[in-house]
Structure formats: C-alpha cells, structure tokens
C-alpha cells in the first residue's frame, strides 16, 4: 500500500508518538510537567463516600385534595424546601411559647397587597411587633386614605409631580409632629392619626383636619380594613417606623419637621430594641423586602440589647425576598447567630406568593 500526501504525514506522526503498546514515546509538549497518570488513584465505594442528597428526602407528588398541609409535606427535604418547613415550625413554636414574633416589612410587601394576610396573622397571634421602613409606612398611609398608592415615577418625575401628594405629606407630618409632642413613636402616631381620620373626627390633639383631606363618604371604612398600620393600632399591636431623612416623599413637604421625624423614629428604634429582647430563646425575626434600612436597624438593635446585658441567643431569623442582597444575608441571616446558637434562613421568592403560602401553612397547623 502506498501512502501519500496527508495520509503519510498522519502515519509518520502516529509512529513517532506511540510505541508498540500504543503509549506515547516522546514528550512533545514544551511544558515542564506531564499530565498525571491516575493508575495509582485510590477510589472508594459509594457506601463509604456517602451522600448529602438522599432519595428519602425527595419530593412526593401532590395528592389532590390534600390541601396546604399536604403540599407542605410533599416538598423535598432539601435546601429551601426544608428551610420553609423550619420557618413554619419556628413561628408556630414561638407563638406557643410566647416568644417575640417580629416582622420587618419593606414597601414592596405593602404594595403587593399583603396587608390583609399580615393583619390576619396578627389577629391569630403570630405577630408581636411590625417594623416598617419609611416606604412601607407611606404606602400603607395612602391605602388607608385613598385606597390606592404607588406613583408612576417615570410619568411624574419630569415635571415635578412625583412625591408631592398633599394629603400624604400634610397628614403624615401632622401625625408625626403631634406624636413628638405627646411622646409617641412614629408608628403609633401614624396609627392614631389614621384612626381619627377614618373615624370621621375633625380634631386630633388640637390639630385641625383640612376638609380637603377628609376621606370620601363611605370610603374610609373599606380602606381602613386594608391598612396594616391602622388595624395594628386598633388591635394594640405595636408598629415601629424606621426612616432615613430624605428617603421618603413626606420629607419634602413644607410641613416636614426634621426634629420631630428624627425624634419619633429614634423613639421607635428604642421600642424595637425593647421587643427584640424577647427574641431570646425561641423568638423569630423576619425581614421581608427591606434591603438596607431594616437589616441595619436589626443588627444595631441586637448589639444594643446584648450591650444592656441580655444574652439574646437561640432565636431564628428569616430573610424573605425575591433577590438576595448583602445586608439581609449578613445582618439578618448570619451575623446575629455568631457564637449565639439559633438559625438563620434565606428564602427567595416573590412576596405575593411566599407570604400567603407561609400564612396558609401556619393556619393549617392550628387545631
């Protein structure tokens, strides 16, 4: 057989590279090291190695008619499936043992229409305190007054109409100023103001209510049912509001009083610390939709309480959000448990899906 051209070149190359046993005979690479030979590698059996994921932990198919309890039991006992179960158990145990159940809420939770779900949990005993950032308070206040919230920023920002709703700025700032005078925190002051406005009263602690700001006839009662701040005030469940000056629309209203804003939100921080003390040994803190302010508030509260002599150990923290951010992960899920026991969980998902599912799971556990 006569080889020519490319066939001959390939034959010659293979002959140079291999001996009669089919192994390379020459080191053609310019590198100083040769690839490792794995002939001496020590292997182990699957039984010896073990595995973190077991078939016994797999999900089971949902059975028609088994309800939320059946759905919960069908989840895999892996990662978020097991975390979700653990959070349900921690909340249920905290209620049974009368430990603190503190819900930190960002504005998106209110904008997603979840106040009725949280109000129901409050009435069932699953809430010790609601902690809101400024955005959550603004959205809830507007829902109570008008039954609607959340501006179209792109449409209103160019001509200066963004964030200048008169009722929001005037009534919230009036409430805060009156609260400062009476020694209240911002959350309680806002709840008191809404209670007066929606009850049809025209005077609150000497402050007249403008006729232009009175709720429409027959509208107040229906909107009141959707306001977390108002329903918590009427129920006697504390609400704290934690603001950074300049981040919320009422701060640009002419009636804004920086001293009153600072004083009432600081009073709320101290109240938050008082309730955080009861997280010790079985309490639960949930951060729902706040990426910066509430995780920082929570971490400073933990430090303050411990500096006052309370141990604050063996509690549960939960971050619920549709994105995982640095501060919630570090300040809520991880750092509070350093050398302190307890557990932190991070569950990602849309608030409008995850919170109703969590509430349903808790309700299903009731007798």
Buried (B, 14 or more C-beta within 10 A) or exposed (E): EEEEEEEEEEEEEEEEEEEEEEEEEEEEEEEEEEEEEEEEEEEEEEEEEEEEEEEEEEEEEEEEEEEBEBBBBBBEBBEBBBBBBBBBBBBBBBBEEEBBBBBBBBBBBBBBEBBBBBBBBBEEBBBBBBBBBBBBBBBBBBBBBBBEBBBEEEEBEEEEEBBBBEBBBBBBBBBBBBBBEEEBBBBBBBBBBBBBBBEEEEEBBEBEBEEEBBBEEEEBEEBBEBBBBBBBBBEEBBBBBBBEEEEBBBBEBEBBBEEBBBBBBEBBBEBBBBBBBBBBBBBBBBBBBBBBBBBBBBBBBBBBBBEEEBEBBBBBBBBBBEEEBEBBBEBBBBBBBEEBEBBBBBBEBEBBEBBBBBBBBBBBBEE
